[in-house]
Amino acid sequence: MTDILIALLLNQLRKEVNRLDVMGFDQLNAPRITSLTTAMVERLLKENKRAFLKIAKEASEEAADDIKLLGLVAIPIPTNEKYVDGVLGEYNPVTGYLYYPEADRKRSRLAEALITAVLVGARADYHKELRKFANLWHTQTLQYGETMVDKTRVNTFKKNGIKYVRWITQGDEKVCEECKERNGKIYPVDKIPAKPHYRCRCWIEPLLKGNNGES
């Protein structure tokens, strides 16, 4: 489901960017750019949250199913708007920023760049800045979709009494050296290291016991 939702968000992003791109390239439009980019980002954030809610729900259900495979009773955690905002509101060690302030920074930077391009008549720069924004926004959305999965899995494990997890890589040639070092390692659920880079494909699985046999 996550891949499908992200693809739909990308389509929405393209439509929003194209709407600004075909706007009349005229200095008379410069005063409108701030309000137009603000409205665009608000719509994108709304669509992102809708997708993140679905992603969190699915991630919690899958995490509960993983716990059940250990022979334990497990239930998903509540994943409402308050929960999603809580995850998005935390500092993200992978991105290095907070979700909502960064979204506003991207909006502000885009508006400034577009206004400048219109005022100086640089149509190519106007187009380039829109594409740059789209790429950055899509990257941010992808990363936070994955963060929502990772955080929700851990929170579901904790809520159901899981104390240890194992780090698992994809096991192919794309795995970075740092992740290779972590492959198979067992961590207390409260001391899982942050993923070392964007789009890390590693995941964690719940365990009944740690390395010392503690449950």
Disulfide bonds with the S-S distance in Angstrom:
none
